[in-house]
Amino acid sequence: MLRGALGQGWRTVADSPPPGPFRRGFWRSPIRGPWLTAVLGSVLLVGITILFVTGLASYAAYNPDLRSNDMTPGKGLLGFYLFDWPTEPYWLYRLNQGVHVTLGIVLVPVLLAKLWSVIPKLFDWPPVRSLAQLVERVSLLLLVGGAIFEFATGIVNIQYWYQPLPGSFYSLHFYGAWVFIGAFVVHVGIRFPRMVRALRSRSLRDELRTGTAATRPEPLDEHGLVAADPAPPTMSRRGALGLVGAGSLTLFVATAGQSLGGPLRRTALLAPRGQILGSGPNGFQVNKTAFAAGVTAAQTGQSWRLELVGAGAPVAFDRDELLAMPQHSAQLPIACVEGWSTSNQLWSGVRLADLARLAGRPDAASVLIESVQRGSAFANASMRRNQILDSRSLLALRVNGADLSLDHGFPARVIVPAAPGVHNTKWVARMTFVEA
Ligand code: HEM
């Protein structure tokens, strides 16, 4: 009897949603429906797949399995796919991060529109109907929360607002990506057939020819996306897609120049490092100045030496001795994980391969590069054999025909093709070549 009364009570609760968004009549847009959701979903399907692949590639580019490079300690099995990051083509990291960051920004309007298009489903009543539905709702929480988390942490990071982050960006964004992509795969797996059905239900071409006055709601659907009591149209589906497209295009114009260069560089108004060119003899962007990195003139002055450690006793060279060694040149960009990059700069200096030989380890498996900079995770970087042996990998002493400026790493900095910008260590003090 108690069971019967409970069942009756539950049915009453289920049949009387609280006023507001939990009631179906609350959502009245006549353009909301499976077709619009499916169009936005298909754009996200392609876009987020590219974001995930380029994100994983960027992590691999850090060679996190070499000592001192791991930005996400304890990644465990999630490092299963790591591979030796190549040096060819030299613009690989520039392309990878340009795509990752630009696409992440350009997809924001699409994500917001997708969330708008399914918002009635987030207010489903009753919130829990069965165990299966509870599991589905938790997966939606991970999907929506994960998407918002990944986009928010990415944007906060490229805008240099590190303060709001509760921990290291690398760990948060890396683990967040795996949680989000897990929920994403489940969502796509379940919704893909519905997406295909919905896309087939209307012609995109016809929708693009339909103005506001002729806009009609989609037929009522069993899933409750289409408004039960639609308001008169104030915008067509064409208008809605146009608005999203215009938003994405505006964001593209306001950011892409930081990676692409050319005339768009001037319009990259939302890109803190990418728009302006640096001053001084070297004429390209400075990410972190010597002052900001706590590097002093005393550390980089007359007493500065490059120490090489390898087989046998360490050897040290001053800058003039390095300049007296065979000098080589390479045209390479600096490409930052945050998406901005420079055009090619003409670097000259001593080959890393020659330094490995001087250290008595011509066949070194890796090199640990240490800066005079202190107290930063980025003051050290390790490179592996393929990077040491590339003939364009240099300990650069000059750039664009002038000595390196202090902000660009005087007396000497590393430049390696296709390596993340932050691994091109500035103000190098010591290089330790190791065999294994
Ligand atoms: C950031 C990524 C995404 C988020 C945050 C998101 C969020 C949501 C939410 C909250 C719902 C409503 C709950 C449900 O019915 O499952 C939904 C429905 C749906 N989503 Fe997504 N989604 C995303 C990506 C995608 C992608 C890539 C596709 C392509 C397959 C897609 C296709 C659909 C479809 C077909 C529906 C059902 C619409 C209906 O009820 O007819 N979504 N999405």
Residues whose N, C-alpha, C, O or C-beta is under 5 A from the ligand:
A	BS01	HEM	P34 T37 G41 S42 L44 L45 V118 K121 L143 V144 A147 V188 R191 F192 R194 M195 H223 L225
